[in-house]
Amino acid sequence: MTPRLACFDLDNTLIDRDAAFRAWAQWWVQREGLGAEALEWLLANDEAGFRPRPELFADLKEQFGLTAEVSALVDAYDREHPQFTWAEQPVLDGLASLRTAGWRVAVVTNGGTLQQGLKLEHTGIGAAVDFSCVSESVGVRKPDPGIFAIAAKETGATLDGGWMVGDHPAYDIAGGIAAGLSTIQIGDHHSAALAAEWVADHRFGSVLEAFPVILAS
């Protein structure tokens, strides 16, 4: 019998990406000798990581008179930010419980190979799953169902009876639905209008609530 696939988004699903960004921003502002205004600007303009980083750092450079090139700022951020991420042990235990029960488990995340790869390594999540599918690496982004097909192929699993768990209605939930997966939305990081347009089968405040639902399915 072909094993089924459980897919998980990374940022603000398996890890608290926004808390990690705040921790990085506090560290970075202090290192650069900038004040509270710069910290508040970063937090207000981050857009939960969805604002393109070159655009964010170009505006930051102009706003606060930074001398470094935008490309250098982005490259440094991609390497530094992952060091502020972490995974809670119960999350790693939940992933392990699925694999023990015979599920194939994949991270399916939009983002850059460098930063997402460093996050997966630093948090231990990369070692806790069967495959990590990063959009820049595979050339397909959620909500394109093709990215889930790649995850299934790489793990030797079937999408039939599988799940997608994530925080973003238009990427995670819409993509999971398009791939024929059952879906679980985590948190309320995005607008109610998006959540109303792409309705998940379940909606929980924490990814920890998703594991028993998948195991029971």
C-alpha positions in Angstrom: 0.0 0.0 0.0 1.4 3.4 -1.0 1.9 5.7 2.0 -0.1 8.9 2.2 1.5 12.3 2.3 1.2 15.0 5.0 2.4 18.4 3.8 3.3 21.3 6.1 4.1 24.9 5.4 7.1 26.2 7.3 6.7 29.9 8.3 4.0 30.6 10.8 3.0 27.0 10.7 5.8 24.7 12.0 7.7 27.7 13.3 6.8 31.2 14.6 8.3 33.1 11.8 7.0 36.5 12.9 8.5 36.1 16.4 11.8 35.2 14.8 11.7 38.2 12.5 11.1 40.5 15.5 14.0 38.9 17.4 16.3 39.4 14.3 15.1 43.0 13.9 15.8 43.9 17.5 19.3 42.4 17.2 20.0 44.0 13.8 18.8 47.5 14.8 21.0 47.4 17.9 24.0 46.2 15.9 23.6 49.0 13.4 23.2 51.6 16.1 19.7 52.5 15.0 16.9 53.4 17.4 13.4 52.2 18.2 12.1 54.0 15.1 14.0 51.6 12.8 12.7 48.6 14.7 9.1 49.8 14.4 9.6 50.6 10.7 10.8 47.0 10.1 8.0 45.4 11.9 5.4 47.6 10.2 6.8 47.0 6.7 7.7 43.3 6.9 4.2 42.2 5.8 4.8 38.8 7.5 7.7 38.1 5.1 5.6 38.5 2.0 7.1 41.9 1.0 10.0 41.2 -1.4 13.2 41.6 0.5 15.0 43.8 -2.1 12.1 46.2 -2.0 12.0 46.2 1.9 15.7 46.8 2.2 15.8 49.4 -0.6 13.1 51.4 1.3 15.0 50.8 4.6 18.2 52.1 3.1 16.5 55.2 1.9 14.6 55.8 5.1 17.5 55.5 7.4 20.5 56.5 5.2 22.2 53.1 5.2 25.4 52.9 3.2 25.4 49.1 2.4 24.2 47.9 -1.0 20.7 46.5 -1.1 22.0 43.2 -2.4 24.4 42.9 0.5 21.7 43.7 3.0 19.4 41.1 1.6 22.2 38.4 1.5 23.1 39.2 5.1 19.5 38.9 6.1 19.0 35.6 4.4 21.9 34.2 6.4 21.2 35.9 9.7 17.4 35.6 10.1 17.4 31.8 10.2 19.6 31.9 13.2 16.7 33.4 15.2 14.2 30.6 14.3 13.4 27.7 16.4 11.1 24.7 16.5 9.2 23.6 19.7 10.0 20.0 20.7 6.2 19.1 20.6 6.2 20.1 16.9 9.2 17.8 16.2 7.5 15.1 18.2 4.3 15.5 16.1 6.2 15.1 12.9 7.9 12.0 14.2 4.5 10.6 15.3 3.2 10.8 11.7 6.2 9.1 10.3 6.0 6.3 12.9 2.4 5.8 11.9 3.4 5.3 8.3 2.8 8.7 6.8 5.3 10.4 4.5 5.9 13.9 5.8 7.0 16.9 3.6 7.6 20.6 4.2 6.2 22.5 1.3 7.3 26.2 1.5 7.5 29.2 -0.8 10.8 31.0 -0.5 14.4 31.1 -1.3 16.7 28.1 -1.2 19.3 29.7 1.0 17.1 31.1 3.8 14.6 28.3 3.9 17.3 25.7 3.9 19.1 27.4 6.8 15.8 27.5 8.7 15.2 23.8 8.2 18.7 23.0 9.3 18.8 25.4 12.3 15.4 24.3 13.7 15.9 20.5 13.1 12.8 20.3 11.0 14.7 19.3 7.9 16.0 16.2 9.6 12.5 15.5 11.1 10.7 15.1 7.7 11.1 12.9 4.6 11.5 15.8 2.2 11.6 19.6 2.1 10.2 21.1 -1.0 11.4 24.8 -1.3 9.8 26.7 -4.2 13.0 28.3 -5.5 14.7 24.9 -5.5 12.0 23.0 -7.4 10.8 25.9 -9.7 7.1 25.8 -8.6 5.3 27.9 -6.0 2.2 27.3 -4.0 -0.7 27.4 -4.8 0.4 25.5 -8.0 -0.6 21.9 -7.3 2.6 20.8 -9.1 4.7 21.5 -6.0 2.7 18.9 -4.1 3.1 16.4 -6.9 6.9 16.9 -6.6 6.7 16.3 -2.8 4.7 13.1 -3.4 7.1 11.8 -6.0 10.2 12.6 -3.8 8.7 10.8 -0.8 7.2 7.9 -2.7 3.7 8.8 -1.4 0.3 9.3 -2.8 -1.7 12.6 -2.6 -4.9 10.5 -2.3 -6.1 10.9 1.3 -3.3 13.4 2.1 -3.2 16.7 3.9 -1.9 20.2 3.6 -1.4 22.2 6.8 -0.5 25.9 6.5 -1.3 29.5 7.6 -2.0 31.2 4.2 -5.4 30.7 2.6 -4.4 31.8 -0.9 -1.2 29.6 -1.0 -1.5 26.8 1.5 -5.2 26.1 1.5 -5.9 27.0 -2.1 -2.9 24.9 -3.2 -3.9 22.0 -1.1 -7.4 22.0 -2.4 -6.1 22.2 -6.0 -3.9 19.2 -5.3 -6.9 17.2 -3.9 -5.7 17.3 -0.3 -7.6 17.8 2.8 -6.6 21.1 4.4 -5.9 22.6 7.8 -5.4 26.3 8.3 -3.2 27.4 11.2 -3.8 30.8 13.0 -5.3 34.0 11.6 -2.2 35.7 10.2 -4.1 36.8 7.1 -7.3 38.6 6.2 -10.7 37.1 7.0 -11.6 37.8 3.3 -8.9 35.3 2.2 -10.0 32.7 4.7 -13.6 33.1 3.5 -12.5 32.6 -0.1 -10.5 29.4 0.5 -12.1 27.5 3.3 -10.0 24.8 5.0 -11.5 21.6 6.3 -10.2 22.5 9.8 -8.9 25.7 11.4 -6.7 25.6 14.5 -4.7 28.0 16.5 -1.6 25.7 16.6 -0.1 23.1 14.4 -0.1 20.8 17.4 -3.9 20.4 17.0 -3.4 19.2 13.4 -1.3 16.1 14.2 -4.1 14.1 16.0 -6.6 14.9 13.2 -4.2 13.6 10.5 -3.4 10.5 12.6 -7.1 9.8 13.0 -8.0 10.1 9.3 
